[in-house]
């Protein structure tokens, strides 16, 4: 329970990054974290305004999305997050946003092509498009897992819905969401000028390998 308490505090603080980076509107979007060593996750409660979030607004669910601990109802995306954790043991954090540029690509049902070194670095190729599914059960989670199975990307655009990003922890998931929106905006602007030039697979592989192994402090 000490870890759960720490995760509640961490998630409460990390949620502030979503409106700060313009990734959500009103009460939309959410972030979750896996509880290590347990079949549990911590996730934002449903419909709580970001400025009113407290650690107590982070609820504990099992990996079917059912409430285990907390006074509030979990996010309507709880079953989606739970499905991802059940089927991707490498994932420790999941973020969901409706960031405007990336969601515009999702509305078109179109993947974001790998035409920038930053996309190759972070996503290892295109940011793929996943299928449409109704909110409330695990079908969105199934679409996320099945779509990302053929990609190195930690982000997927779910058609007519928004962005889901995965990470080793919740901070990594938020970083992927920020970078996804940045890529979506930049490629949109590039297309207004003409046809962006795709990177070659050889260059994408080299850029992704360098970024994942050598970038930053180790």
For each residue, the residues with C-beta under 8 A, 3 or more apart:
1: 4 5
2: 5 6
3: 6 7 35 36
4: 1 7 8 35 40 42 60 69
5: 1 2 8 9 55
6: 2 3 9 10
7: 3 4 10 11 33 35 42 58
8: 4 5 11 12 42 55 56 58
9: 5 6 12 13 55
10: 6 7 13 14 33 170
11: 7 8 14 15 31 32 33 42 43 44 55 58 170
12: 8 9 15 53 54 55 57 58
13: 9 10 16
14: 10 11 17 31 170 171 174
15: 11 12 18 30 31 44 50 53
16: 13 19 20 50 53
17: 14 20 21 23 174 178
18: 15 21 23 24 29 31 50 95 97 174 177
19: 16 22 23 24 50
20: 16 17
21: 17 18 99 177 178 181
22: 19 99 100 181
23: 17 18 19 29 97 98 99 163 177 178 181
24: 18 19 28 29 50 97 98 99
25: 28 98
26: 49
27: 47 48 49 50
28: 24 25 97 98
29: 18 23 24 95 96 97 98 162
30: 15 43 44 75 77 81 95 96
31: 11 14 15 18 43 44 93 94 95 96 170 173 174
32: 11 41 42 43 44 75 78 81 93 94 95 170
33: 7 10 11 41 42 43 92 93 169 170
34: 40 41 85 91 92 93
35: 3 4 7 38 40 41 42 60
36: 3 92
37:
38: 35
39: 62 63
40: 4 34 35 60 61 62 63 68
41: 32 33 34 35 60 61 62 63 81 82 85
42: 4 7 8 11 32 33 35 58 59 60 61
43: 11 30 31 32 33 58 59 61 74 75 77 78 81
44: 11 15 30 31 32 48 53 57 58 59 74 75
45: 48 57 58 59 70 72 73 74 75
46: 72 73 74 75 76
47: 27 73
48: 27 44 45 52 53 57 72
49: 26 27 52 53
50: 15 16 18 19 24 27 53
51:
52: 48 49 57
53: 12 15 16 44 48 49 50 57 58
54: 12 57
55: 5 8 9 11 12 58
56: 8 70 71 72
57: 12 44 45 48 52 53 54 72
58: 7 8 11 12 42 43 44 45 53 55 70
59: 42 43 44 45 67 69 70 71 72 73 74
60: 4 35 40 41 42 67 68 69 70
61: 40 41 42 43 64 65 66 67 68 74 78 82
62: 39 40 41 65 66 68 82
63: 39 40 41 82 85 86
64: 61 79 82
65: 61 62 74 78 79 80 81 82 83 138
66: 61 62
67: 59 60 61 70 73 74
68: 40 60 61 62
69: 4 59 60
70: 45 56 58 59 60 67 74
71: 56 59
72: 45 46 48 56 57 59
73: 45 46 47 59 67
74: 43 44 45 46 59 61 65 67 70 78
75: 30 32 43 44 45 46 78 81
76: 46 135 136
77: 30 43 80 81 96 135 140
78: 32 43 61 65 74 75 81 82
79: 64 65 82 83 136 137 138 140 141
80: 65 77 83 84 94 96 135 138 140 141 144 164
81: 30 32 41 43 65 75 77 78 84 85 94 96 141
82: 41 61 62 63 64 65 78 79 85 86 138 141
83: 65 79 80 86 87 138 140 141 142 144 145
84: 80 81 87 88 91 94 141 144 145 164 166
85: 34 41 63 81 82 88 89 91 94
86: 63 82 83
87: 83 84 141 145
88: 84 85 91 145 166
89: 85
90: 168
91: 34 84 85 88 94 166 167 168
92: 33 34 36 167 168 169 170 172
93: 31 32 33 34 166 167 168 169 170 171 172 173 174
94: 31 32 80 81 84 85 91 164 165 166 167 170 173
95: 18 29 30 31 32 163 164 165 167 170 173 174 176 177
96: 29 30 31 77 80 81 162 163 164 165
97: 18 23 24 28 29 102 103 162 163 165 177 181
98: 23 24 25 28 29 103 161 162 163
99: 21 22 23 24 102 103 162 163 177 180 181 184
100: 22 103 104 181
101: 104 105 181 184 185 188
102: 97 99 105 106 112 127 155 157 162 163 180 181 183 184
103: 97 98 99 100 106 107 157 161 162 163
104: 100 101 107 108 184 188
105: 101 102 108 110 111 112 127 129 157 184 188
106: 102 103 109 129 157 158 159 160 161 162 163
107: 103 104 159 160
108: 104 105
109: 106 129 159 160
110: 105 129
111: 105 126 127 128 129 157
112: 102 105 119 126 127 157 180 183 184 187
113: 119 126 187 196 198
114: 119 120 123 125 126 198 199 204
115: 119 187 190 196 197 198 199
116: 119 120 183 186 187 199
117: 120 121 199 207
118: 121 122 179 182 183 186
119: 112 113 114 115 116 122 123 125 126 127 183 187
120: 114 116 117 123 124 125 199 203 204 207 208 211
121: 117 118 207 208 210 211 215
122: 118 119 154 176 179 183 211
123: 114 119 120 126 127 151 152 153 154 155 179 180 183 208
124: 120 151 152 153 204 205 208
125: 114 119 120 151 152 153 204 208
126: 111 112 113 114 119 123 151 153
127: 102 105 111 112 119 123 153 155 156 157 180 183 184
128: 111 147 148 150 151 153 156 157
129: 105 106 109 110 111 147 156 157 158 159
130: 143 144 146 147 156 157 158 159 164
131: 143 147 158 159
132: 158 159 160 161
133: 139 140 142 143 158 161
134: 137 139 140
135: 76 77 80 140 161
136: 76 79
137: 79 134 140
138: 65 79 80 82 83 141 142
139: 133 134 142 143
140: 77 79 80 83 133 134 135 137 143 144 158 161 164
141: 79 80 81 82 83 84 87 138 144 145
142: 83 133 138 139 145 146
143: 130 131 133 139 140 146 147 156 158
144: 80 83 84 130 140 141 147 148 156 158 164 166
145: 83 84 87 88 141 142 148 149
146: 130 142 143 149
147: 128 129 130 131 143 144 150 151 156
148: 128 144 145 151 153 154 156 166
149: 145 146
150: 128 147
151: 123 124 125 126 128 147 148 156
152: 123 124 125 208
153: 123 124 125 126 127 128 148 156
154: 122 123 148 165 166 167 172 173 176
155: 102 123 127 163 164 165 166 176 177 179 180
156: 127 128 129 130 143 144 147 148 151 153 163 164 165
157: 102 103 105 106 111 112 127 128 129 130 162 163
158: 106 129 130 131 132 133 140 143 144 161 162 163 164
159: 106 107 109 129 130 131 132
160: 106 107 109 132
161: 98 103 106 132 133 135 140 158
162: 29 96 97 98 99 102 103 106 157 158
163: 23 95 96 97 98 99 102 103 106 155 156 157 158 177 180 181
164: 80 84 94 95 96 130 140 144 155 156 158
165: 94 95 96 97 154 155 156 173 174 176 177 180
166: 84 88 91 93 94 144 148 154 155 173 176
167: 91 92 93 94 95 154 170 171 172 173 174 175 176
168: 90 91 92 93 172
169: 33 92 93 172 173
170: 10 11 14 31 32 33 92 93 94 95 167 173 174
171: 14 93 167 174 175
172: 92 93 154 167 168 169 175 176
173: 31 93 94 95 154 165 166 167 169 170 176 177
174: 14 17 18 31 93 95 165 167 170 171 177 178
175: 167 171 172 178 179
176: 95 122 154 155 165 166 167 172 173 179 180
177: 18 21 23 95 97 99 155 163 165 173 174 180 181
178: 17 21 23 174 175 181 182
179: 118 122 123 155 175 176 182 183
180: 99 102 112 123 127 155 163 165 176 177 183 184
181: 21 22 23 97 99 100 101 102 163 177 178 184 185
182: 118 178 179 185 186
183: 102 112 116 118 119 122 123 127 179 180 186 187
184: 99 101 102 104 105 112 127 180 181 187 188
185: 101 181 182 188 189
186: 116 118 182 183 189 190
187: 112 113 115 116 119 183 184 190 191 196
188: 101 104 105 184 185 191 192
189: 185 186 192 193
190: 115 186 187 193 194 196
191: 187 188 194 195 196
192: 188 189
193: 189 190
194: 190 191
195: 191
196: 113 115 187 190 191
197: 115
198: 113 114 115
199: 114 115 116 117 120 203 204 207
200: 203 204
201: 204 205
202: 205 206
203: 120 199 200 206 207
204: 114 120 124 125 199 200 201 207 208
205: 124 201 202 208 209
206: 202 203 209 210
207: 117 120 121 199 203 204 210 211
208: 120 121 123 124 125 152 204 205 211 212
209: 205 206 212 213
210: 121 206 207 213 214 215
211: 120 121 122 207 208 214 215
212: 208 209 215
213: 209 210
214: 210 211 218
215: 121 210 211 212
216:
217:
218: 214
